[in-house]
Amino acid sequence: MYDLLVVGAGPYGLSIASHAAAAGLNLRVFGRPMASWRDHMPRGMFLKSEPWASNLSDPERRWRLDVYCAGRGVAARHGHPIPLDMFAEYGLWFARHAVPEVDERMVTRVSPCPGGFEAVTDDGQVLHARTVALAVGVMPFVEIPGALRGLDASLVSHSSHHSDLARFRGRDVTVIGGGQAALETAAILAEEGSRVRVLARADRLCWNDVPPPWERPWWQTVRSPQSGLGCGWRNWFYSERPGLFRRLPESTRARIAATALGPAGAWWVRDRVEPTVQVLLGHEVAAARPVSDGVRLDLVGRGGAAGSQRSLETEHVIAATGFTATCDRLGLLSDDLRGALATVADGSPEVGRDFESSYAGLFMAGLVTASGFGPAMRFVHGATYTAGALVRGVRRRLRAGGGPSTIVRQPTGSGATGSPSVPLPGGTA
């Protein structure tokens, strides 16, 4: 029986595995390394985060992004975006040097068993581990607006479903959303020769400012410090103090997780969008139906255009509408295990100080923990804090010898019910 099974081999899973291996744990890591970055992001995109805020985490900080870039004759400089394909290659390099061999099979089911957990791979092998860390990334949580659900994939797709947008050359495409994914997708589509428009609910698009120089007068640094999530003391708190963030009241954490660092485009995308992309603001899709040449969208106005109605026809809709990380979407967990998870108000799993869920021995990482540890968990930058804290929690759990039938504590989240002596039924908000 393994000490730890890491499910997922993206930035969070690889970072956790590196820290766990350094701690001497007997572990296995499953998943295709950097799969989301390699398979679900169109060629030509860039990393929005600063290079120094995009490191995967190993305990000695040897395998940083700037080290990888320097070895290839590229300078990872502040204010200069890194191509996503280079970042994906960096992740593979990190996996080769900082992580035990990664098994590229997928884990399809995790269930409780005496003394720990049972995991089944996609080819039917059964493994057992005393603890499990779920680092499944964002793909299980794809969110498509309700009005578009049920339409054929030839008409509607999510922005994460594309690695190559060239197939839309010469076609009319509508991108829904006002954030980086929507705006950069639209820019690439226009550059590929598509007729593209952006449809957003907001009354205006937001654009991030050009980052200030790394070296600034001390008074500017004090007034607005740099952080992995941008400048300012609020962003610094979210970025650098996830453990303190977790001590905020649950309602405050949920509000911040839902609203902080809202949709915005990177400064270097703006000049690629404004001259070439039609933008329709203050509208959302009320209904959609197939027509002979694609899909007809019935739109309703919001904000200053509230109450107005209009329609448009397009050949394809790309929904760049983000991800909703709730327990009910963790389909690889068995029904009894998923149902035993206590949740917080937004339906995500409640996690303790070490990223352990209410089901002892089952740990969570990444986007699914944003309501517990803050907006940093939506970005690669959060992997460093997560890896250290989670592996410390795994070691404590192993020393305690508690099996997964033991609940660690009485959860206080709004989705939690039951007694601390039995598995708690979860819920979704």
RODO-2510 file (C-alpha; in nm, 4 decimals, decimal comma):
residues 429
     n   res          X          Y          Z
     1     m     0,0000     0,0000     0,0000
     2     y     0,1394     0,3395    -0,0997
     3     d     0,1667     0,6298     0,1418
     4     l     0,0271     0,8736    -0,1131
     5     l    -0,1407     0,8565    -0,4513
     6     v    -0,1312     1,1841    -0,6475
     7     v    -0,4106     1,2028    -0,9052
     8     g    -0,3188     1,4622    -1,1659
     9     a     0,0120     1,5728    -1,3179
    10     g    -0,0368     1,9425    -1,3827
    11     p     0,1464     2,2176    -1,1915
    12     y    -0,0218     2,1283    -0,8606
    13     g     0,0127     1,7509    -0,8896
    14     l     0,3772     1,7689    -0,9979
    15     s     0,4617     2,0150    -0,7204
    16     i     0,2950     1,7979    -0,4573
    17     a     0,4789     1,4915    -0,5891
    18     s     0,8150     1,6717    -0,5727
    19     h     0,7624     1,7703    -0,2087
    20     a     0,6298     1,4244    -0,1189
    21     a     0,9279     1,2500    -0,2767
    22     a     1,1687     1,4796    -0,0897
    23     a     0,9863     1,3894     0,2327
    24     g     1,0559     1,0218     0,1680
    25     l     0,6971     0,9162     0,1069
    26     n     0,6204     0,6044    -0,0935
    27     l     0,4046     0,7522    -0,3682
    28     r     0,2662     0,7095    -0,7173
    29     v     0,1714     0,9910    -0,9556
    30     f    -0,0920     0,9388    -1,2247
    31     g    -0,1906     1,1537    -1,5207
    32     r    -0,0519     1,2916    -1,8447
    33     p     0,1951     1,5638    -1,7412
    34     m     0,0730     1,9152    -1,8193
    35     a    -0,2202     1,7712    -2,0152
    36     s    -0,4425     2,0805    -1,9885
    37     w    -0,1625     2,3061    -2,1072
    38     r    -0,0662     2,0732    -2,3919
    39     d    -0,4098     1,9656    -2,5108
    40     h    -0,6624     2,2288    -2,4083
    41     m    -0,5088     2,5651    -2,4888
    42     p    -0,4747     2,6931    -2,8455
    43     r    -0,1322     2,7350    -2,9950
    44     g    -0,0251     3,0962    -2,9931
    45     m    -0,1417     3,1771    -2,6403
    46     f     0,0842     3,3265    -2,3743
    47     l     0,1093     3,2870    -1,9994
    48     k    -0,0703     3,5766    -1,8326
    49     s     0,1175     3,5486    -1,5027
    50     e     0,4660     3,6907    -1,4685
    51     p     0,7444     3,4339    -1,5234
    52     w     0,8699     3,4706    -1,1643
    53     a     0,5166     3,3909    -1,0414
    54     s     0,4798     3,0801    -1,2577
    55     n     0,7223     2,8348    -1,1019
    56     l     0,6306     2,4802    -1,0207
    57     s     0,7490     2,3985    -0,6697
    58     d     1,0269     2,1730    -0,5500
    59     p     1,1612     2,2036    -0,1920
    60     e     1,5025     2,3351    -0,2959
    61     r     1,3675     2,5674    -0,5685
    62     r     1,6146     2,4229    -0,8179
    63     w     1,3739     2,3623    -1,1066
    64     r     1,2363     2,7110    -1,1683
    65     l     1,0972     2,8499    -1,4905
    66     d     1,3834     3,0988    -1,5278
    67     v     1,6361     2,8137    -1,4982
    68     y     1,4591     2,6207    -1,7730
    69     c     1,4407     2,9264    -1,9986
    70     a     1,8063     3,0151    -1,9420
    71     g     1,9058     2,6652    -2,0471
    72     r     1,7377     2,7323    -2,3795
    73     g     1,8822     3,0736    -2,4322
    74     v     1,5620     3,2573    -2,3396
    75     a     1,5403     3,5249    -2,0717
    76     a     1,2376     3,4930    -1,8418
    77     r     1,1945     3,8638    -1,7812
    78     h     0,9440     4,0596    -1,5769
    79     g     0,6840     4,2178    -1,8045
    80     h     0,7523     3,9807    -2,0951
    81     p     0,4898     3,7054    -2,1367
    82     i     0,6063     3,3459    -2,1819
    83     p     0,4465     3,1364    -2,4627
    84     l     0,2188     2,8667    -2,3244
    85     d     0,3882     2,5958    -2,5251
    86     m     0,7185     2,6894    -2,3578
    87     f     0,5514     2,6747    -2,0172
    88     a     0,4133     2,3290    -2,0990
    89     e     0,7635     2,2172    -2,2002
    90     y     0,8937     2,3566    -1,8716
    91     g     0,6409     2,1420    -1,6850
    92     l     0,7629     1,8299    -1,8671
    93     w     1,1235     1,9240    -1,7802
    94     f     1,0218     1,9690    -1,4165
    95     a     0,8536     1,6277    -1,4192
    96     r     1,1695     1,4613    -1,5492
    97     h     1,3973     1,6191    -1,2895
    98     a     1,1939     1,6849    -0,9751
    99     v     0,9323     1,4085    -0,9648
   100     p     0,9375     1,0271    -0,9494
   101     e     0,8316     0,8638    -1,2733
   102     v     0,4808     0,9707    -1,3699
   103     d     0,2368     0,6985    -1,4759
   104     e     0,0430     0,8507    -1,7666
   105     r    -0,2601     0,6318    -1,7159
   106     m    -0,5744     0,8005    -1,5888
   107     v    -0,7336     0,7151    -1,2551
   108     t    -1,1032     0,6563    -1,3206
   109     r    -1,2270     0,5758    -0,9703
   110     v    -1,1215     0,6437    -0,6114
   111     s    -1,3085     0,4625    -0,3349
   112     p    -1,2563     0,4074     0,0369
   113     c    -1,1201     0,0740     0,1513
   114     p    -0,9917    -0,0642     0,4835
   115     g    -0,6871     0,1364     0,5855
   116     g    -0,7052     0,3864     0,3045
   117     f    -0,8252     0,4178    -0,0528
   118     e    -0,8605     0,2050    -0,3617
   119     a    -0,7862     0,3585    -0,7024
   120     v    -0,8674     0,2040    -1,0397
   121     t    -0,6788     0,3036    -1,3542
   122     d    -0,8267     0,3285    -1,7015
   123     d    -0,6894    -0,0155    -1,7927
   124     g    -0,8374    -0,1777    -1,4823
   125     q    -0,5400    -0,1985    -1,2462
   126     v    -0,6312    -0,1580    -0,8793
   127     l    -0,3945     0,0201    -0,6395
   128     h    -0,4175     0,1006    -0,2702
   129     a    -0,2902     0,4027    -0,0805
   130     r    -0,3252     0,5347     0,2712
   131     t    -0,3831     0,8906     0,1445
   132     v    -0,4863     1,0492    -0,1854
   133     a    -0,4234     1,3986    -0,3206
   134     l    -0,6637     1,5097    -0,5925
   135     a    -0,4955     1,7606    -0,8242
   136     v    -0,7325     1,7240    -1,1176
   137     g    -0,6949     2,0755    -1,2572
   138     v    -0,9881     2,2532    -1,4196
   139     m    -1,1174     2,0211    -1,6895
   140     p    -1,3749     1,8398    -1,4712
   141     f    -1,5290     2,1804    -1,3943
   142     v    -1,5955     2,3239    -1,7428
   143     e    -1,8859     2,5693    -1,7322
   144     i    -2,1114     2,6358    -2,0338
   145     p    -2,4087     2,8752    -2,0012
   146     g    -2,7389     2,6985    -1,9512
   147     a    -2,8920     2,8338    -2,2720
   148     l    -2,6179     2,6645    -2,4752
   149     r    -2,6152     2,3261    -2,3046
   150     g    -2,7473     2,0403    -2,5099
   151     l    -2,6479     2,1871    -2,8445
   152     d    -2,4258     1,9718    -3,0624
   153     a    -2,0495     2,0091    -3,0217
   154     s    -2,0307     2,1189    -3,3859
   155     l    -2,2191     2,4327    -3,2813
   156     v    -2,1001     2,5027    -2,9262
   157     s    -1,7719     2,4294    -2,7509
   158     h    -1,5794     2,5522    -2,4487
   159     s    -1,2598     2,7514    -2,4922
   160     s    -1,0698     2,4702    -2,3201
   161     h    -1,1775     2,2228    -2,5900
   162     h    -0,9375     2,3636    -2,8490
   163     s    -0,5658     2,3211    -2,9072
   164     d    -0,5797     2,4596    -3,2618
   165     l    -0,8163     2,7335    -3,3785
   166     a    -0,7091     2,7157    -3,7424
   167     r    -1,0096     2,4962    -3,8226
   168     f    -1,2307     2,8032    -3,7865
   169     r    -1,0510     2,9931    -4,0631
   170     g    -1,3059     3,1685    -4,2832
   171     r    -1,5968     3,0909    -4,0485
   172     d    -1,8122     3,3191    -3,8336
   173     v    -1,7430     3,2573    -3,4635
   174     t    -1,8932     3,4163    -3,1530
   175     v    -1,6847     3,4025    -2,8352
   176     i    -1,8775     3,4440    -2,5108
   177     g    -1,6966     3,6011    -2,2154
   178     g    -1,4953     3,9059    -2,1227
   179     g    -1,1866     3,7576    -1,9584
   180     q    -0,8414     3,6617    -2,0797
   181     a    -0,9515     3,3297    -2,2295
   182     a    -1,2246     3,4967    -2,4349
   183     l    -1,0167     3,7906    -2,5525
   184     e    -0,7047     3,5957    -2,6426
   185     t    -0,9134     3,3280    -2,8158
   186     a    -1,0831     3,6019    -3,0175
   187     a    -0,7477     3,7586    -3,1068
   188     i    -0,6094     3,4280    -3,2338
   189     l    -0,9281     3,3552    -3,4298
   190     a    -0,9044     3,6935    -3,6009
   191     e    -0,5389     3,6325    -3,6825
   192     e    -0,6323     3,2921    -3,8257
   193     g    -0,8801     3,4556    -4,0628
   194     s    -1,2103     3,4002    -3,8811
   195     r    -1,4925     3,6532    -3,8625
   196     v    -1,5121     3,6859    -3,4865
   197     r    -1,7085     3,8779    -3,2281
   198     v    -1,6954     3,8850    -2,8497
   199     l    -2,0228     3,8789    -2,6569
   200     a    -2,0017     3,9818    -2,2907
   201     r    -2,2480     4,0646    -2,0131
   202     a    -2,0392     4,3526    -1,8810
   203     d    -2,0925     4,7085    -2,0029
   204     r    -1,7203     4,7426    -2,0769
   205     l    -1,4117     4,5308    -2,1155
   206     c    -1,1444     4,5478    -1,8465
   207     w    -0,7761     4,5476    -1,9340
   208     n    -0,4835     4,4900    -1,7009
   209     d    -0,2254     4,7664    -1,6894
   210     v     0,1300     4,7240    -1,8075
   211     p     0,3134     4,5991    -1,4943
   212     p     0,5407     4,8520    -1,3269
   213     p     0,9175     4,7929    -1,3419
   214     w     1,0570     4,5306    -1,1082
   215     e     1,2932     4,7826    -0,9535
   216     r     1,1047     5,0869    -0,8247
   217     p     1,1542     5,3576    -0,5632
   218     w     1,0939     5,2157    -0,2152
   219     w     0,7892     5,4330    -0,1555
   220     q     0,6173     5,2936    -0,4644
   221     t     0,6882     4,9406    -0,3474
   222     v     0,5465     5,0158    -0,0028
   223     r     0,2364     5,1764    -0,1479
   224     s     0,1707     4,8978    -0,4009
   225     p     0,3874     4,5857    -0,3550
   226     q     0,4434     4,3333    -0,6311
   227     s     0,2862     3,9909    -0,5832
   228     g     0,2205     3,6758    -0,7782
   229     l    -0,1308     3,8026    -0,8524
   230     g    -0,0449     4,1620    -0,9377
   231     c     0,0324     4,4855    -0,7573
   232     g    -0,1340     4,6123    -0,4404
   233     w    -0,1683     4,5030    -0,0807
   234     r    -0,4937     4,3156    -0,1412
   235     n    -0,3402     4,1069    -0,4187
   236     w    -0,0310     4,0576    -0,2038
   237     f    -0,2477     3,9157     0,0754
   238     y    -0,4282     3,6773    -0,1603
   239     s    -0,1005     3,5727    -0,3196
   240     e     0,1364     3,5426    -0,0272
   241     r    -0,0823     3,4581     0,2728
   242     p    -0,3272     3,1784     0,1779
   243     g    -0,3060     3,0402     0,5308
   244     l    -0,4307     3,3666     0,6779
   245     f    -0,6970     3,3901     0,4083
   246     r    -0,8401     3,0593     0,5326
   247     r    -0,9035     3,2206     0,8735
   248     l    -1,1472     3,4727     0,7280
   249     p    -1,5209     3,4063     0,7817
   250     e    -1,6583     3,1589     0,5299
   251     s    -1,8970     3,4141     0,3781
   252     t    -1,6076     3,6550     0,3208
   253     r    -1,3919     3,3855     0,1659
   254     a    -1,6694     3,2776    -0,0689
   255     r    -1,7364     3,6353    -0,1800
   256     i    -1,3695     3,7047    -0,2473
   257     a    -1,3183     3,3757    -0,4291
   258     a    -1,6130     3,4562    -0,6562
   259     t    -1,5331     3,8212    -0,7277
   260     a    -1,1621     3,8961    -0,6808
   261     l    -0,9475     3,9339    -0,9901
   262     g    -1,2505     3,9373    -1,2164
   263     p    -1,2532     3,9044    -1,5955
   264     a    -0,9839     4,1148    -1,7606
   265     g    -0,7566     4,0955    -2,0596
   266     a    -0,3800     4,1206    -2,0464
   267     w    -0,2344     4,4495    -2,1643
   268     w    -0,0529     4,2772    -2,4494
   269     v    -0,3783     4,1390    -2,5967
   270     r    -0,5588     4,4721    -2,6220
   271     d    -0,3915     4,5892    -2,9425
   272     r    -0,4705     4,2538    -3,1033
   273     v    -0,8404     4,2712    -3,0169
   274     e    -0,9577     4,6282    -3,0616
   275     p    -0,8692     4,6741    -3,4304
   276     t    -1,0014     4,3384    -3,5525
   277     v    -1,2686     4,1958    -3,3212
   278     q    -1,6304     4,3087    -3,3026
   279     v    -1,7372     4,3509    -2,9412
   280     l    -2,1005     4,3309    -2,8263
   281     l    -2,1283     4,4351    -2,4621
   282     g    -2,4131     4,4356    -2,2115
   283     h    -2,5852     4,1252    -2,3488
   284     e    -2,6164     3,7582    -2,2581
   285     v    -2,7652     3,4565    -2,4315
   286     a    -3,1249     3,3904    -2,3303
   287     a    -3,1892     3,1080    -2,5781
   288     a    -3,0116     2,9284    -2,8596
   289     r    -3,1243     2,6936    -3,1338
   290     p    -2,9737     2,5310    -3,4416
   291     v    -3,0373     2,6907    -3,7828
   292     s    -2,9270     2,5893    -4,1298
   293     d    -2,5941     2,7738    -4,1170
   294     g    -2,5083     2,7302    -3,7503
   295     v    -2,6815     2,8558    -3,4385
   296     r    -2,9198     3,1420    -3,3663
   297     l    -2,8618     3,3285    -3,0409
   298     d    -3,1441     3,5228    -2,8782
   299     l    -2,9883     3,7914    -2,6615
   300     v    -3,1209     3,9977    -2,3735
   301     g    -2,9692     4,3225    -2,2556
   302     r    -2,8111     4,3779    -1,9158
   303     g    -2,7011     4,6863    -1,7269
   304     g    -2,7599     4,9970    -1,9371
   305     a    -2,9210     4,7852    -2,2086
   306     a    -3,1520     4,6000    -1,9671
   307     g    -3,4720     4,4820    -2,1307
   308     s    -3,3489     4,5121    -2,4875
   309     q    -3,3639     4,2067    -2,7121
   310     r    -3,1868     4,1122    -3,0299
   311     s    -3,0751     3,8045    -3,2200
   312     l    -2,7729     3,7034    -3,4198
   313     e    -2,6687     3,4006    -3,6183
   314     t    -2,3216     3,2517    -3,6115
   315     e    -2,1595     2,9338    -3,7353
   316     h    -2,0040     2,8397    -3,4017
   317     v    -2,0059     2,9562    -3,0399
   318     i    -1,7010     2,9256    -2,8149
   319     a    -1,7933     2,9688    -2,4491
   320     a    -1,4957     3,1144    -2,2630
   321     t    -1,7045     3,1098    -1,9482
   322     g    -1,4690     2,9556    -1,6990
   323     f    -1,5026     2,6692    -1,4555
   324     t    -1,7251     2,5886    -1,1577
   325     a    -1,5423     2,3698    -0,9064
   326     t    -1,8079     2,1845    -0,7077
   327     c    -1,8036     1,8470    -0,5368
   328     d    -2,0705     1,7012    -0,7609
   329     r    -1,8317     1,7336    -1,0572
   330     l    -1,5639     1,5175    -0,8960
   331     g    -1,6912     1,2194    -1,0902
   332     l    -1,3869     1,0003    -1,0303
   333     l    -1,4800     0,9742    -0,6613
   334     s    -1,7138     0,6896    -0,5751
   335     d    -2,0664     0,7957    -0,4823
   336     d    -2,0203     0,7178    -0,1142
   337     l    -1,6910     0,9044    -0,0950
   338     r    -1,8192     1,2068    -0,2835
   339     g    -2,1378     1,2118    -0,0809
   340     a    -1,9414     1,2085     0,2434
   341     l    -1,7589     1,5325     0,1675
   342     a    -1,8646     1,8377     0,3619
   343     t    -1,8999     2,1436     0,1414
   344     v    -1,8985     2,5192     0,1752
   345     a    -2,1541     2,7643     0,0417
   346     d    -2,0437     2,7510    -0,3220
   347     g    -2,0563     2,3707    -0,3346
   348     s    -1,6803     2,3184    -0,3266
   349     p    -1,5313     2,0784    -0,0704
   350     e    -1,4448     2,2105     0,2706
   351     v    -1,0719     2,1752     0,3360
   352     g    -0,8706     2,2107     0,6536
   353     r    -0,5442     2,3929     0,7095
   354     d    -0,3455     2,1190     0,5301
   355     f    -0,5864     2,0871     0,2354
   356     e    -0,7393     1,7744     0,3871
   357     s    -1,1073     1,7315     0,3144
   358     s    -1,3606     1,6341     0,5791
   359     y    -1,2936     1,2736     0,4765
   360     a    -0,9670     1,1925     0,6514
   361     g    -0,6828     1,1057     0,4182
   362     l    -0,8390     1,2647     0,1104
   363     f    -0,6613     1,5882     0,0155
   364     m    -0,7582     1,8498    -0,2449
   365     a    -0,5485     2,0901    -0,4514
   366     g    -0,5961     2,3622    -0,7092
   367     l    -0,9087     2,5458    -0,8210
   368     v    -1,1356     2,3336    -0,6040
   369     t    -0,9736     2,4883    -0,2922
   370     a    -1,0117     2,8562    -0,3934
   371     s    -1,2971     2,9134    -0,1473
   372     g    -1,0758     2,7876     0,1315
   373     f    -0,7398     2,9401     0,0482
   374     g    -0,8210     3,2236    -0,1873
   375     p    -0,7732     3,3404    -0,5461
   376     a    -0,4110     3,2216    -0,5611
   377     m    -0,5465     2,8673    -0,5998
   378     r    -0,6771     2,9660    -0,9435
   379     f    -0,3210     3,0233    -1,0648
   380     v     0,0066     2,8314    -1,0913
   381     h     0,1445     3,0581    -0,8192
   382     g    -0,0704     2,8815    -0,5595
   383     a     0,1055     2,5494    -0,6166
   384     t     0,4012     2,6452    -0,3990
   385     y     0,1991     2,7063    -0,0842
   386     t    -0,0263     2,4090    -0,1560
   387     a     0,2541     2,1567    -0,2071
   388     g     0,4304     2,2369     0,1200
   389     a     0,1175     2,2531     0,3333
   390     l    -0,0488     1,9481     0,1790
   391     v     0,2547     1,7222     0,2171
   392     r     0,2895     1,8300     0,5811
   393     g    -0,0736     1,7317     0,6235
   394     v    -0,0179     1,3935     0,4595
   395     r     0,2711     1,3231     0,6926
   396     r     0,0586     1,4159     0,9939
   397     r    -0,2196     1,1896     0,8709
   398     l     0,0204     0,9010     0,8211
   399     r     0,1690     0,9476     1,1698
   400     a    -0,1778     0,9639     1,3217
   401     g    -0,2714     0,6420     1,1440
   402     g    -0,6302     0,7566     1,1003
   403     g    -0,8194     0,5725     0,8303
   404     p    -1,0570     0,7400     0,5888
   405     s    -1,3561     0,6292     0,7917
   406     t    -1,2519     0,8766     1,0606
   407     i    -1,3696     1,2352     1,0276
   408     v    -1,0979     1,4798     1,1267
   409     r    -1,3192     1,7492     1,2745
   410     q    -1,6689     1,8821     1,2871
   411     p    -1,7013     2,0871     0,9676
   412     t    -1,8560     2,4293     0,9956
   413     g    -1,9320     2,4898     0,6291
   414     s    -2,2881     2,5598     0,5232
   415     g    -2,3006     2,2303     0,3342
   416     a    -2,1920     2,0196     0,6316
   417     t    -2,4202     1,8107     0,8460
   418     g    -2,3862     1,5091     1,0678
   419     s    -2,1730     1,3866     1,3536
   420     p    -1,7916     1,3924     1,3805
   421     s    -1,7839     1,0206     1,4507
   422     v    -1,9230     0,9120     1,1127
   423     p    -1,8635     1,0160     0,7518
   424     l    -2,0487     1,3388     0,6876
   425     p    -2,2930     1,3648     0,3990
   426     g    -2,1924     1,6413     0,1628
   427     g    -2,4043     1,8740    -0,0405
   428     t    -2,3871     2,1266    -0,3183
   429     a    -2,4975     2,4826    -0,3174
***
